[in-house]
């Protein structure tokens, strides 16, 4: 499989599904990443809307989880992780949110826009 053909949304949802098999894409509320460049691992923290997942939960309104994902060598878009998350926070609470449900642009489009406007948001 050529991972470089995946979109960000496919990759993020796929990573969350590995840790939460019954996740529906609509249940993904937000996702953040922390990059370890040396090992090419990405810590993905995801936040789910329990009402939109296919699992039963007792008195839970939100579900949070995280997973470490190894980026394949042929996945060129891994460079975007380095551009979006230049620092290396020590915990996921400091990681950058790369996806929120309802986003009108992908992280790559957001990065391109920032580049074209000289880094302004």
N, C-alpha and C positions, 0 to 999 in steps of 0.2 A: 504494500500500500504506500502510495506517495503522500506523506503527511503534509507536504508543502501545498497541496491542493485544498486542504481544509480551510474553512473560514474560521475566524475567531469564535463566532458563536457556536459552530460545530465542535471546536476543540474544547471550549469552556464547558459546554453541556456534556460532552463526552467524558471529560475529566470528572465532573460531578456525578455522572451516572455510574462511573466505576466504583465510587464510594457509596453511592445511594442508588442501587439498581432500579428502583421503581419510580425514580424522579421523572416527572413530565417536564418538558421544556418550559411550559407556562408556570411551573412551580419555582423556577429559579428567579430569585428576587435580585441578588447582587453577587458579585464574585470579585475577589481581590487576589493579587499574586505577590509573591516574594521570590526573587530570582537568586539562585546560586550559580554564578557564571562558571566556576571551576568544574562543578559536577554536572552542569547543564540540567539541574533539577529546578523545578518550579513548584513552590508550595501554593496550592490553590485553596483559598478559603471561600466557601459558598454559603449563602443564606437562602433558605427555602421557605416558601409559604406552605405550611402544613396542609391547609385546606385544598391546595392545588396538587398535592402529591397523591399517589395511589395507595399509600399506607395509612393505617389507622393510628392515631396518636391520642394519648390521654391528656387532655387539658393543655395541649401545646399549640401556640399560635405561630411559632416560628421554629425552624430546625436549622442548626448550624453544624457545619462539618468542615473538614479539611482533608486534603490528600496531597502527597508528594508525587509529582509526575516527572518522568525522565523525558526530556525532549530528544527526539531522534536527530541524528546528525544531518539528515537531508531536509530537515524542516527549516527552510530559510527564514520564515517569519519569526523564528526565535530571536532575531535581532531586534524586533519590535519590543520584546520584553525589556531589553536593555535600555531602549529609548524611553519607554514608559515608566520604568522603575529603576532609575539610575542609582539610587541609594540601595543599601542592603540593610533594611531594618531588622532588628533582632527578634521581632515577633510579628505575628500576622496582624495585630491591631494597628501596626504602622504601615502595612502594605497598601499599595494603591488600588483603589477599586477600578477594575477595568470594564465592568459590565453592570448595568442596572436595568431591570426590566423597564421597557419603555424608552430606552436610549434611541435617539434618532440617527446616531452615527456610530460606526464601529470604532474600536480603539485606534485602528490604523488610520481611519479617516480623521479622527480627532487629532492624531499626531501630525498628519499632513497639513491640516488647517493651522495648527500652531506653528509649523515650520514656515508656512506661507505668510503668516502675519508676524513673523519675527519673535515667536514664542509667547505672544499674548494669548490669553484664553478667549 
